[in-house]
Each structure stands twice: as C-alpha cells, then as structure tokens.
Amino acid sequence: MFILLEKAIIGMAFLRLLSGSLEIFAALLILKFNDVEKALVVNSSLALIGPIVLIVTTAIGLFGIAEKISFTKIIWIACGVGCILYGVKSH
C-alpha cells in the first residue's frame, strides 16, 4: 500500500509547509519582541515571501502539467498569476 506522489506535488506541498512554518515562526517572533515597530518589520518581511512562494509553487505546478495542456493555456495561467500579483501590489 505505497502511495506514489508526483515530484511536482511533493515540491508544491514542501513549499507550502515551509511557508506556513515561516508564518508561525514570524508570529512567535512578534510575540517575543512585544514591540509594534519590530512586529511591522517582521510582518513586512512576510509580505515579500508570500508572492515568491505563490510564483514558485505555481511554476512547479505548471511544469508538472506542461505536457498535458497547451502552451496557450500555460500563458493564460501565467497572466492570471501576474494579475493577482498586480492586484495585491501596494502603491
């Protein structure tokens, strides 16, 4: 009863676990510092990590299904990720 997982699935899950662990660690740092300025610095650092994880995780997924979907659909997905990043970008 071995479950075979695709490499893309393992990579995506690992990145999300790492990202979640960083979020928990950042929350613990904020509690430890007990200072609003330091908490904002920690929180701002997380704002940089989130989009990077989104892009890398999506890229891994796209490489995992690249042979199954057309190049046009890959471009549409990439444009969608770009729109998400543009929409959440702070001015």
N, C-alpha and C positions, 0 to 999 in steps of 0.2 A: 504494500500500500504506500508506495512512494509517490509523492506529488511532484511532478516536473513543472517548474516555473520557467518562464521565458526570461532571458537575460534582461530584456527591457523592463519587465515587471519588477525584477529584483532591484535594478538600478533606480527606478522611479520610487519604489517603496523605501529604499535606503535613504534617498534624498529627503523624502517627506519625514521619515523618522529623525533624521539629522536636524532638519528644520524645526520640527516640533521640540526636540531636545534643547535646541538653542533658545527657543521661546521660553521654555520652562526655566532654563538657566538664567535668562535675562530677567524673568520675574523674580527669581531668588536674589539676583544682584540688586534689583530695585528695592526689594525689602531690606536687604542688608545695608545698603547705603543710607536709606531713610532720608534722602535729600532730593528735592524736586529737580534741581538743576542736573544732578547726576542721573536721575531717572530719565530725564529728557534726552540726555546723551545716549543712554542705553537704548531707549526706545527708537531714537533716530537711527542708530546702528542697525536695528532690526528692519527698519524701513528700506534699507539698502539690500538686505539679504532676501527679503520676500520676492521681489521681482526676478532676482537672479535664479532662485530656486524654481520659480514659475517657468522661466525660459529654458533652463536646463532640463527640467522634468518633461516639458512639452517636446523638446528636441529629442530626448531619449525615446519618448512615445512615438514620435514621427519616424525616427529611424527604425523602430520596431515594426511599423506597419507600412514602411515605404514601398515594399514590393506588392502590397495588397491594394493600394489606392493610387489614383492617377496623380501626376505631377501638379495638375491644376488644383486638385483638392488640397494638396500639401501647401500650395501657395495661399489658398483661401484660409487655411488654418493659421499659417504664419501671419497673415494680415489680421486675423481675428485677435491673435495674441498681441500684435502691435497696437491694435485699437484698445485693448484692455490696458496695456501699459500707458498709452497716451491718456486714457480717461482717468487713470488714478494718479497721474503725474501732478505734483504740486507746482504751482506757479510762483 
